[in-house]
Amino acid sequence: MADIYDEYKDLITKISSLKYLNPKILKALEIVKDIKRDKLKRVILAKEVIVRRKVNKILDVLRGQ
């Protein structure tokens, strides 16, 4: 079991060191970070829209009283 872990650890070390050697990999990592950032922004905007709708419904009910 320890041998498998050592092989895994060596492989991960090699892969992480390879990413700094290849500019295409660095560009791909940048794109992945941008996509994650965009997804987070979309989630935040969607939550803001939901909250705004709820507040507007509450205000409509209060105006009707």
N, C-alpha and C positions, 0 to 999 in steps of 0.2 A: 504494500500500500504506500509506503514511504517513497518507493522508487517512482511510482506513478505520479505522486505529488511533485517530486523533483523534476520529472519530465515536463509536467504541466507548467511548473514555475519557470523553467528554462524557456519553454515555448512562449509564454506570455512576455518574458523579458525580451526575447528576440523580436517578437511582433511589435512591442512598444518602441524598441530602438529602430526598427525599420521605418516607422512612420516619419521619423525625422530625416531620413535619407532620401525619400521620394517626394518631390513637390506635388505630385498628383494626389498622394495620400493626404498631405497637409491641406490641400484645397478641398478634398472630399470631407475632411474633418470640419473645416470651416463651414461648408455647406450644411452639414448635419447640425452644427451649433445654431446656424441661422434658422433652420427649419424648426428646431426645438423652441427657439425664442419666439418665432412667429406663431407657433401653436399656443404658447403660453399667452401671448397677446390676444389671440382670438378667443381663448377661454375667458380671459378677463373681460374683454368687450362683451361677450355673450352674457356673462353674469351681470354686468352693468345694465344691459338692456332689460334683463329679467327684473332686476330691482327697480329700474325706472318704470316699467309697466305696472309693477305692484304698487308703487307709490302713486302713480297716476290713478289707479283704480281706487285707492283709499281716498285720494283727494276728490275724485268724482262723487264718491259716496258721501263724504263730508259736505260737499257743496250742495248736494241734494237734500240735506236735512234742514 
